Amino acid sequence: MHLGATANVAASSLTVLAFAGANIEPGPLRGVPLEGKTGLRLVVSYGTPVFLDVDTLRVTRVRGAPAGRVAYVVGVHGRAVVIADPFARRGRVYALRGWASPLSPLGPGSEVASASDGRSVWIKRIVRPSHCMLRKVRIDGRLLRAPKPLSCSSSIYSAGSLGLGVSSTRIVDPLTGRTVFRTPLGVVAVAGRKVVTNGPLVDTATGVKKRIDWPESVGTLGRIAVDVQGRRVALGFGNPSWTGPGGQAFDVRVLDTQTGKFAHVPDMPLFVWLKWTSMAWTADGRLVLVTRNDERQVVAVWRPGQGRLHLKTVRVPNRSAPVNTFAILR
């Protein structure tokens, strides 16, 4: 299971946090209209990837997308990488270098993690059920590191400037395989050189550990997005069994890694469909959510400090397909 596949996700796919949400009552999807120019241009996976211009509401299909194959989108510093059939051994990886550009092949693979240079990705390929390989490829298709063996047991995830996460407890330097961080508590997210664990917030540069007072929420951790500057981590909690008007219970808290304090995104918790919900940060510090309830598909935008969510209804070609992931393009 992937926990948040957005532009700056650095989360262990095995980490799950649960909170008793007895005193937190979700409401309907609400906020104020998203008005004016946002400059938001997204590539969103609705089964197959599409371009979505939030300002004009124009939706166009991505050229070169494999027909009839489920696609998974990973953000890479204002670009995107698309994985077709991400849960199959014969998955294929493609680069999307910019707005309205076609997909270009990067070869076989089932998982992708953004590299720290912002111009390349690490690709995990399942050769056989017990035999996996890891290689580094630039967005333009150039092979930077030849394939080398990798354990098939865990998903890979970007670990910021620290390297590459290879399990829920370990981060390695992908060039050497050397372990650079390990914790029995489990990695939740990586922001720069700071690691959010199931226990404290760890500054790996200084060794200082800061206590995190985890808040109550509606359910388990299922979506994570780290901002471009590496300061804030958005944590999305969902409960598929807690249903209400228009969907399932969902809540977002934002951890400031400088202070160790949480901010509660306004107009939350709320009821939306969790399989249609994903989030990512813009380069200028806005949190963007793509979600839906029974009535509509919505793009929601929030800047830290604002008192309301800003919402805009969008139309997509296939409302029945879940929004697995999306990426924000330059």
Secondary structure, DSSP 4 states (H G I P E B T S, - for coil): -----STT----TT---B---TT---B-S--EE--S----EEEEEESSEEEEETTT--EEEPTTPPTT--EEEEEETTEEEEEESTTSTT-EEEEE-STTPPPEEEEE-SEEEE-TTSSEEEEEEEEETTEEEEEEEETTS-EEEEEEEE-SSS--EEEGGGEEE-SSSEEE-TTT--EEEE-TT-EEEEETTEEEESS-EEETTT--EE---PPP-SSEEEEEEE-TTSSEEEEEEEEEEEEETTEEEEEEEEEETTTTEEEEPTT-SEEE-GGG-EEEE-TTS-EEEEEE-SS-EEEEEE-TT-SS-EEEEE--S-TTS-EEEEEE--
